[in-house]
């Protein structure tokens, strides 16, 4: 007789496991019992009122490893109440988007008392995460069994458990059946097609769906540039004056696609409900530390850290370190130019086929070194930004993005600017740009997707053999799934994915008049990137928690800044071309003035286009205005009702006091 896993055989009721909590192997029993009680206790008693069960029962623990794995779920009513608590927005029967309320649940489209699909699995897991993170210390002074792990009223228990090493990780489980359906419509067949963005959103949440939506949109937006650039590459390679039309088209294109994306993004996020979702008050990030005090805004007890100390760390440590890294990047760049000069001298002396191939070797080596330096710098930037001790996660992310963007921009593009404006060697610029673009794309595909997938496949085989050897007489499907997923790498967010697109956008737009074929290579890369990133999300990394998002955030500003820089770069390159210089043989001052005037005119055109194209479609603006009007009317009615109640109480009080 087979012994079944106890996760689904609870004494209350069977529940669908949504989230896994892994504890350290040496966690004390009293700590486990305390954590269990806090998770399953009622909300009014300070608990999360969730369902909580060990992965293994006492019989299975005797022979199986990984005894400190626990499954968390919730009843259907608890999830609906949680949806109201986090402010999820759903579509009503009258086609408007409103914050979900349990009391009016029957007014929402798709809701039925017998329908479990009203909330997507990503939303359910987000609710579980929110409830776990909302567990706060009450009168405990420490975590039971760990006197060194201090607590204070209002402290997040989950964050304290994670920083103390008691909880190793918390991650959402994959739904294998839903994942298989998603894969079949997403990436298993390599064809050029639209991605199932709504299905991606339902499974992974809005943040990841927006990334894949932007990747798809950006790829299709590159096609006109790639098609237009191909004949320029083939027929008018050296006639730089003819590139004026191509470069001007690219500059207008870069503005239009970013503005149109904002409109498409607004339509998507309105449909998903995140555009009208109210932002919650940000809690201190997990790594934030300081002297215990009272927050003057919330009135809660929390760590306080003086702002001047943070500023000193930023300006006296972080800024000099970033400058040192930038200097080192420039030093490596000069070594690259020495290698280029050596390869060129060798080729001119021998003129052989091998030395012709050798001309590309310095650029390939430099491209690989750039990628390695970017990754090492990323680790250093994360450490420094964490050490700066920012209170909010948003502040931490903004400072990290600023550090990484500055270094990556200089590291990737400094050599191209040097070749273009100091050496003025357009042939070398084309060669370097092509080599950097193609090498970085191949390197990223291997490091980000293919290598992790290969390692994950090996791990999968190892876990399967281990499960079969440990316990041959149990139905270990769920056990195997949990153990396999806990060993997967953790997806660290869309930061690196957006950064890769940002650098690609720079290669395409900054020097478009010199290498018009860049857009074609970008399109080819992105067609494979869609599939490799999908594979990475589904089979390489743990399933990430859903994060509601209304836009791509600070990356929109980063792309817009790059498009402005591209105007200056392309105007300068065209002004430096021999054909344009031949038009002003005597007066270079006139040439400079004309180039500056054209650059200003193009910048003005960009800003006019950005202003003329609304960020949100008209019908979305009308719906948002309608919601705001209804909210104000509801607030007025509420205030009127409160005033009438106060007036009535005053009258009743007057009657009672009358003789």
Secondary structure in CASP SS format (residue, H / E / C, confidence):
PFRMAT SS
TARGET T0000
AUTHOR 0000-0000-0000
METHOD secondary structure of the structure
MODEL  1
X C 1.00
X C 1.00
X E 1.00
X C 1.00
X C 1.00
X H 1.00
X H 1.00
X H 1.00
X C 1.00
X C 1.00
X C 1.00
X C 1.00
X C 1.00
X C 1.00
X C 1.00
X C 1.00
X C 1.00
X C 1.00
X E 1.00
X E 1.00
X E 1.00
X E 1.00
X E 1.00
X C 1.00
X C 1.00
X C 1.00
X C 1.00
X C 1.00
X H 1.00
X H 1.00
X H 1.00
X H 1.00
X H 1.00
X H 1.00
X H 1.00
X H 1.00
X H 1.00
X H 1.00
X H 1.00
X H 1.00
X C 1.00
X C 1.00
X H 1.00
X H 1.00
X H 1.00
X C 1.00
X C 1.00
X C 1.00
X C 1.00
X C 1.00
X E 1.00
X E 1.00
X E 1.00
X E 1.00
X C 1.00
X C 1.00
X C 1.00
X H 1.00
X H 1.00
X H 1.00
X H 1.00
X C 1.00
X C 1.00
X C 1.00
X C 1.00
X C 1.00
X C 1.00
X C 1.00
X E 1.00
X E 1.00
X E 1.00
X E 1.00
X E 1.00
X C 1.00
X C 1.00
X H 1.00
X H 1.00
X H 1.00
X H 1.00
X H 1.00
X H 1.00
X H 1.00
X H 1.00
X H 1.00
X H 1.00
X H 1.00
X C 1.00
X C 1.00
X E 1.00
X E 1.00
X E 1.00
X E 1.00
X C 1.00
X C 1.00
X C 1.00
X C 1.00
X E 1.00
X E 1.00
X E 1.00
X C 1.00
X C 1.00
X H 1.00
X H 1.00
X H 1.00
X H 1.00
X H 1.00
X H 1.00
X E 1.00
X C 1.00
X C 1.00
X C 1.00
X C 1.00
X C 1.00
X C 1.00
X C 1.00
X C 1.00
X C 1.00
X C 1.00
X C 1.00
X C 1.00
X H 1.00
X H 1.00
X H 1.00
X H 1.00
X H 1.00
X H 1.00
X H 1.00
X H 1.00
X H 1.00
X H 1.00
X H 1.00
X H 1.00
X H 1.00
X C 1.00
X C 1.00
X E 1.00
X C 1.00
X C 1.00
X C 1.00
X C 1.00
X C 1.00
X E 1.00
X E 1.00
X C 1.00
X C 1.00
X E 1.00
X E 1.00
X E 1.00
X E 1.00
X E 1.00
X C 1.00
X C 1.00
X C 1.00
X C 1.00
X C 1.00
X E 1.00
X H 1.00
X H 1.00
X H 1.00
X H 1.00
X H 1.00
X H 1.00
X H 1.00
X C 1.00
X C 1.00
X C 1.00
X E 1.00
X E 1.00
X E 1.00
X E 1.00
X E 1.00
X E 1.00
X C 1.00
X C 1.00
X C 1.00
X H 1.00
X H 1.00
X H 1.00
X H 1.00
X H 1.00
X H 1.00
X H 1.00
X H 1.00
X H 1.00
X H 1.00
X H 1.00
X C 1.00
X C 1.00
X C 1.00
X C 1.00
X C 1.00
X C 1.00
X C 1.00
X C 1.00
X C 1.00
X C 1.00
X H 1.00
X H 1.00
X H 1.00
X H 1.00
X H 1.00
X H 1.00
X H 1.00
X H 1.00
X C 1.00
X H 1.00
X H 1.00
X H 1.00
X H 1.00
X H 1.00
X H 1.00
X H 1.00
X H 1.00
X H 1.00
X H 1.00
X H 1.00
X H 1.00
X H 1.00
X H 1.00
X H 1.00
X H 1.00
X H 1.00
X H 1.00
X H 1.00
X H 1.00
X H 1.00
X H 1.00
X H 1.00
X H 1.00
X H 1.00
X H 1.00
X H 1.00
X H 1.00
X H 1.00
X H 1.00
X C 1.00
X C 1.00
X C 1.00
X C 1.00
X H 1.00
X H 1.00
X H 1.00
X H 1.00
X H 1.00
X H 1.00
X H 1.00
X H 1.00
X H 1.00
X H 1.00
X H 1.00
X H 1.00
X H 1.00
X H 1.00
X H 1.00
X H 1.00
X H 1.00
X H 1.00
X H 1.00
X H 1.00
X H 1.00
X H 1.00
X H 1.00
X H 1.00
X H 1.00
X H 1.00
X H 1.00
X H 1.00
X H 1.00
X H 1.00
X H 1.00
X H 1.00
X H 1.00
X C 1.00
X C 1.00
X C 1.00
X C 1.00
X C 1.00
X C 1.00
X C 1.00
X C 1.00
X C 1.00
X C 1.00
X C 1.00
X C 1.00
X C 1.00
X C 1.00
X C 1.00
X C 1.00
X C 1.00
X C 1.00
X E 1.00
X E 1.00
X E 1.00
X E 1.00
X C 1.00
X C 1.00
X C 1.00
X C 1.00
X C 1.00
X C 1.00
X E 1.00
X E 1.00
X E 1.00
X E 1.00
X C 1.00
X C 1.00
X H 1.00
X H 1.00
X H 1.00
X H 1.00
X H 1.00
X H 1.00
X H 1.00
X H 1.00
X H 1.00
X H 1.00
X H 1.00
X H 1.00
X H 1.00
X H 1.00
X H 1.00
X H 1.00
X H 1.00
X H 1.00
X H 1.00
X H 1.00
X H 1.00
X H 1.00
X H 1.00
X H 1.00
X H 1.00
X H 1.00
X H 1.00
X H 1.00
X H 1.00
X H 1.00
X H 1.00
X H 1.00
X H 1.00
X H 1.00
X H 1.00
X H 1.00
X H 1.00
X H 1.00
X H 1.00
X H 1.00
X H 1.00
X H 1.00
X H 1.00
X H 1.00
X C 1.00
X C 1.00
X H 1.00
X H 1.00
X H 1.00
X H 1.00
X H 1.00
X H 1.00
X C 1.00
X C 1.00
X H 1.00
X H 1.00
X H 1.00
X H 1.00
X H 1.00
X H 1.00
X H 1.00
X H 1.00
X H 1.00
X H 1.00
X H 1.00
X H 1.00
X H 1.00
X H 1.00
X H 1.00
X H 1.00
X H 1.00
X H 1.00
X H 1.00
X H 1.00
X H 1.00
X H 1.00
X H 1.00
X H 1.00
X H 1.00
X H 1.00
X H 1.00
X C 1.00
X C 1.00
X C 1.00
X C 1.00
X C 1.00
X H 1.00
X H 1.00
X H 1.00
X H 1.00
X H 1.00
X H 1.00
X H 1.00
X H 1.00
X H 1.00
X H 1.00
X H 1.00
X H 1.00
X H 1.00
X H 1.00
X H 1.00
X H 1.00
X H 1.00
X H 1.00
X H 1.00
X H 1.00
X H 1.00
X H 1.00
X H 1.00
X H 1.00
X H 1.00
X H 1.00
X H 1.00
X H 1.00
X H 1.00
X H 1.00
X H 1.00
X C 1.00
X C 1.00
X H 1.00
X H 1.00
X H 1.00
X H 1.00
X H 1.00
X H 1.00
X H 1.00
X H 1.00
X H 1.00
X H 1.00
X H 1.00
X H 1.00
X H 1.00
X H 1.00
X H 1.00
X H 1.00
X H 1.00
X H 1.00
X H 1.00
X H 1.00
X H 1.00
X H 1.00
X H 1.00
X H 1.00
X H 1.00
X H 1.00
X H 1.00
X H 1.00
X H 1.00
X H 1.00
X H 1.00
X H 1.00
X H 1.00
X H 1.00
X H 1.00
X H 1.00
X H 1.00
X H 1.00
X H 1.00
X H 1.00
X H 1.00
X H 1.00
X H 1.00
X H 1.00
X H 1.00
X C 1.00
X C 1.00
X C 1.00
X E 1.00
X C 1.00
X C 1.00
X H 1.00
X H 1.00
X H 1.00
X H 1.00
X H 1.00
X H 1.00
X H 1.00
X H 1.00
X H 1.00
X H 1.00
X C 1.00
X C 1.00
X E 1.00
X C 1.00
X C 1.00
X C 1.00
X C 1.00
X C 1.00
X H 1.00
X H 1.00
X H 1.00
X H 1.00
X H 1.00
X H 1.00
X H 1.00
X H 1.00
X H 1.00
X H 1.00
X H 1.00
X H 1.00
X H 1.00
X H 1.00
X H 1.00
X H 1.00
X C 1.00
X C 1.00
X C 1.00
X C 1.00
X C 1.00
X C 1.00
X C 1.00
X H 1.00
X H 1.00
X H 1.00
X H 1.00
X H 1.00
X H 1.00
X H 1.00
X H 1.00
X H 1.00
X H 1.00
X H 1.00
X H 1.00
X H 1.00
X H 1.00
X H 1.00
X H 1.00
X H 1.00
X H 1.00
X H 1.00
X H 1.00
X H 1.00
X H 1.00
X H 1.00
X E 1.00
X C 1.00
X C 1.00
X C 1.00
X C 1.00
X C 1.00
X C 1.00
X C 1.00
X C 1.00
X C 1.00
X C 1.00
X C 1.00
X C 1.00
X H 1.00
X H 1.00
X H 1.00
X H 1.00
X H 1.00
X H 1.00
X H 1.00
X H 1.00
X H 1.00
X H 1.00
X H 1.00
X H 1.00
X H 1.00
X H 1.00
X H 1.00
X H 1.00
X H 1.00
X H 1.00
X H 1.00
X H 1.00
X H 1.00
X H 1.00
X H 1.00
X C 1.00
X H 1.00
X H 1.00
X H 1.00
X H 1.00
X H 1.00
X C 1.00
X C 1.00
X C 1.00
X C 1.00
X C 1.00
X H 1.00
X H 1.00
X H 1.00
X H 1.00
X H 1.00
X H 1.00
X H 1.00
X H 1.00
X H 1.00
X H 1.00
X H 1.00
X H 1.00
X H 1.00
X H 1.00
X H 1.00
X H 1.00
X H 1.00
X H 1.00
X H 1.00
X H 1.00
X H 1.00
X H 1.00
X H 1.00
X H 1.00
X H 1.00
X C 1.00
X C 1.00
X C 1.00
X C 1.00
X C 1.00
X H 1.00
X H 1.00
X H 1.00
X H 1.00
X H 1.00
X H 1.00
X H 1.00
X H 1.00
X H 1.00
X H 1.00
X H 1.00
X H 1.00
X H 1.00
X H 1.00
X H 1.00
X H 1.00
X H 1.00
X H 1.00
X H 1.00
X H 1.00
X H 1.00
X H 1.00
X H 1.00
X H 1.00
X H 1.00
X H 1.00
X H 1.00
X H 1.00
X H 1.00
X H 1.00
X H 1.00
X H 1.00
X H 1.00
X H 1.00
X H 1.00
X H 1.00
X H 1.00
X H 1.00
X H 1.00
X H 1.00
X C 1.00
X C 1.00
END
